[in-house]
Amino acid sequence: MKFLFSCTNHLTRYLGTDLPHLPTPDGEQAGVRRLVSTPVELKFQCHYSALSHEGRRPAFLFAIEAESRYCMILPLLGPTTQQQLCGQLQALYLQHAGYQLCAAQMLYDADLSGLQQLFDSMQPQAGWVKNTDRSLQGTLTQLEFFLQDALALAGESGLSALQIFNLSLQFNATGASRTVNGRKERFVPTPRFIADVMLRFGPLFLQQRLPNNVVDLAAYKAMRG
């Protein structure tokens, strides 16, 4: 399993590193390629944002999956290396995947350790590029405003890690207009994210746990129920 983290200029400066661009056809602008996830590679548009709150500047990393437009929010509590950030983003992805599968009743809480083991056995790899998918800029802006409003409502206490996770769930459960393949579409990211996770983990998870080569989580749910 592969991850590609596409970093905006803000995030690149935060990391203090020089990242390569995605391959660019002759005559086209580098650094603004459209991201497309594939069955073997998940692509995320990542952005660093420092928001204003009670005289402080809490920092966050936003990661948007290219196909589902599913958004993850990672609080940045201090200086973070690229390697540390990679591990945190992969762990956050698996946290969202496990939560959403359980919420959709495709897995049970008791299965989450098996999901973690499966993820580890897939030996996830990660690549990093400097790139901004312009079709995702509107979603990044929406997410910044959404989180800024939540911070204002929270007051001096700020937001806990659990509250930020729940806010990301709320944001992803909201229908909004998003640009996909150059067209405006209105959809809710969460169902698309769940479908993608099922395709990536379902067959392998079930082959690991069940006889007769069962290949979908709906069948697993029925057998467990």
C-alpha positions as a printed Julia matrix, in Angstrom:
225×3 Matrix{Float64}:
   0.0     0.0     0.0
   1.34    3.41   -0.94
   0.59    6.94    0.18
   1.47   10.08   -1.73
   1.44   13.28    0.32
   1.16   16.32   -1.91
   2.31   19.39    0.02
   1.31   23.01   -0.51
   3.95   25.74   -0.3
   2.88   26.49    3.29
   3.51   22.9     4.36
   6.79   22.68    2.48
   8.05   25.76    4.33
   6.91   24.28    7.63
   8.83   21.08    6.93
  11.88   23.07    5.87
  12.61   20.73    3.01
  12.83   20.84   -0.76
  10.44   18.33   -2.32
  10.26   17.21   -5.96
   7.34   18.01   -8.23
   5.09   15.4    -9.78
   6.11   14.44  -13.34
   4.8    17.18  -15.64
   4.06   16.85  -19.38
   5.87   19.3   -21.63
   4.12   22.63  -21.88
   2.16   22.23  -18.63
   2.78   23.99  -15.33
   4.66   22.07  -12.66
   3.44   21.98   -9.09
  -0.29   22.16   -9.82
  -1.04   18.66  -11.06
  -4.44   17.11  -10.38
  -4.28   14.27   -7.88
  -5.9    10.92   -8.66
  -5.84    8.05   -6.18
  -5.43    4.56   -7.61
  -6.14    1.07   -6.22
  -2.51    0.86   -5.08
  -1.8     4.46   -4.09
  -3.76    6.87   -1.92
  -3.08   10.5    -2.69
  -3.65   13.28   -0.19
  -3.46   17.03   -0.63
  -1.79   18.28    2.54
  -1.73   21.83    3.85
  -0.29   23.58    6.9
  -2.5    26.18    8.59
  -1.86   28.31   11.69
  -5.15   29.81   12.88
  -5.72   32.74   15.22
  -7.17   31.84   18.63
  -7.02   33.7    21.95
  -3.76   35.38   21.05
  -2.2    32.08   20.02
  -1.58   30.45   16.65
  -2.58   26.77   16.95
  -1.25   24.85   13.97
  -2.95   22.1    12.02
  -2.26   19.91    9.05
  -5.15   19.24    6.69
  -5.07   16.12    4.51
  -7.71   15.66    1.79
  -7.99   12.33   -0.02
  -8.11   13.06   -3.73
 -11.07   10.92   -4.82
 -13.5    10.97   -1.88
 -12.57   14.52   -0.81
 -12.48   13.12    2.74
 -10.68   15.54    5.06
  -8.49   14.68    8.05
  -7.29   17.23   10.61
  -4.02   16.67   12.46
  -3.14   19.03   15.34
   0.53   20.03   15.28
   1.69   20.42   18.87
   5.33   21.24   18.16
   8.13   20.88   15.63
   7.6    17.73   13.58
   9.93   15.96   11.19
   8.77   14.63    7.86
   9.21   11.06    9.09
   7.17   11.71   12.23
   4.47   13.39   10.2
   4.3    10.43    7.86
   3.64    8.05   10.75
   1.04   10.38   12.26
  -0.84   10.77    8.97
  -0.9     7.03    8.32
  -2.12    6.38   11.88
  -4.8     9.06   11.49
  -5.96    7.52    8.21
  -6.3     4.11    9.85
  -8.15    5.68   12.79
 -10.68    7.25   10.43
 -10.95    4.04    8.39
 -11.63    1.92   11.47
 -14.09    4.4    12.92
 -16.09    4.74    9.71
 -16.23    0.98    9.08
 -17.53    0.43   12.62
 -20.02    3.28   12.28
 -21.27    1.71    9.04
 -21.51   -1.65   10.89
 -19.07   -3.27    8.51
 -16.68   -4.09   11.35
 -16.9    -4.39   15.12
 -14.68   -2.71   17.67
 -13.11   -6.1    18.39
 -11.9    -6.24   14.78
  -9.84   -3.03   14.95
  -6.71   -4.79   16.18
  -6.96   -7.13   13.18
  -7.31   -4.16   10.88
  -4.17   -2.66   12.39
  -2.29   -5.92   11.9
  -3.44   -6.11    8.3
  -2.37   -2.53    7.65
   1.08   -3.25    9.12
   1.4    -6.4     7.01
   0.78   -4.32    3.87
   4.05   -2.48    4.66
   2.75    0.98    3.76
   5.16    3.25    1.92
   4.97    6.99    1.45
   6.14    9.51   -1.11
   6.23   13.3    -0.79
   5.9    15.95   -3.5
   5.48   19.7    -3.67
   2.17   20.18   -5.44
  -1.18   21.93   -5.04
  -4.22   20.43   -6.73
  -6.2    23.58   -7.5
  -9.5    21.69   -7.51
  -8.99   21.12   -3.77
  -8.17   24.69   -2.79
 -11.83   25.53   -2.17
 -12.18   22.59    0.22
  -9.03   23.68    2.08
 -10.49   27.17    2.5
 -13.83   25.78    3.71
 -12.01   23.61    6.23
 -10.01   26.56    7.57
 -13.17   28.63    8.1
 -14.94   25.66    9.67
 -12.14   25.05   12.15
 -11.69   28.76   12.89
 -15.39   29.0    13.83
 -15.06   25.95   16.08
 -12.07   27.5    17.85
 -14.0    30.72   18.4
 -16.88   28.79   20.0
 -14.47   26.8    22.18
 -13.11   29.95   23.82
 -10.05   29.84   26.05
 -10.2    26.07   26.55
  -9.44   25.44   22.88
 -10.1    22.09   21.23
  -8.98   18.67   22.41
  -7.69   16.0    20.03
 -11.02   14.15   20.38
 -13.0    17.3    19.58
 -10.88   17.9    16.49
 -11.44   14.3    15.35
 -15.2    14.72   15.85
 -15.13   18.01   13.94
 -13.51   16.27   11.0
 -16.28   13.65   11.1
 -18.86   16.43   11.08
 -17.2    18.22    8.17
 -17.04   15.03    6.11
 -20.71   14.26    6.78
 -21.77   17.57    5.24
 -22.74   17.86    1.61
 -20.92   20.6    -0.26
 -20.07   21.62   -3.79
 -16.67   20.37   -4.8
 -14.79   20.53   -8.08
 -14.18   17.06   -9.51
 -12.64   16.61  -12.96
 -13.3    20.27  -13.72
 -16.99   20.07  -12.85
 -18.91   21.2    -9.78
 -20.47   18.27   -7.96
 -22.38   18.13   -4.71
 -21.79   15.06   -2.57
 -20.97   13.88    0.95
 -17.38   12.62    1.34
 -17.98   10.0     4.06
 -19.82    7.37    1.95
 -17.16    7.66   -0.76
 -14.41    7.24    1.83
 -16.09    4.15    3.31
 -16.49    2.59   -0.13
 -12.81    3.19   -0.88
 -11.7     1.7     2.45
 -13.86   -1.37    1.87
 -12.26   -1.94   -1.52
  -8.75   -1.59   -0.11
  -9.08   -3.65    3.06
 -12.16   -5.84    2.64
 -10.82   -8.64    0.47
  -7.52   -8.98    2.33
  -9.12   -8.69    5.75
 -11.67  -11.36    4.99
  -9.24  -13.76    3.33
  -7.21  -13.48    6.52
 -10.19  -14.18    8.8
 -12.75  -16.26    6.94
 -12.9   -19.49    4.86
 -14.09  -19.83    1.25
 -12.28  -16.71    0.05
 -15.06  -14.28    1.06
 -14.3   -10.91   -0.49
 -16.54   -8.17    0.86
 -17.22   -6.59    4.23
 -20.99   -6.81    3.82
 -20.68  -10.6     3.72
 -18.42  -10.47    6.77
 -21.0    -8.38    8.62
 -23.75  -10.89    7.73
 -21.68  -13.86    8.91
 -20.8   -12.09   12.17
 -24.38  -10.89   12.77
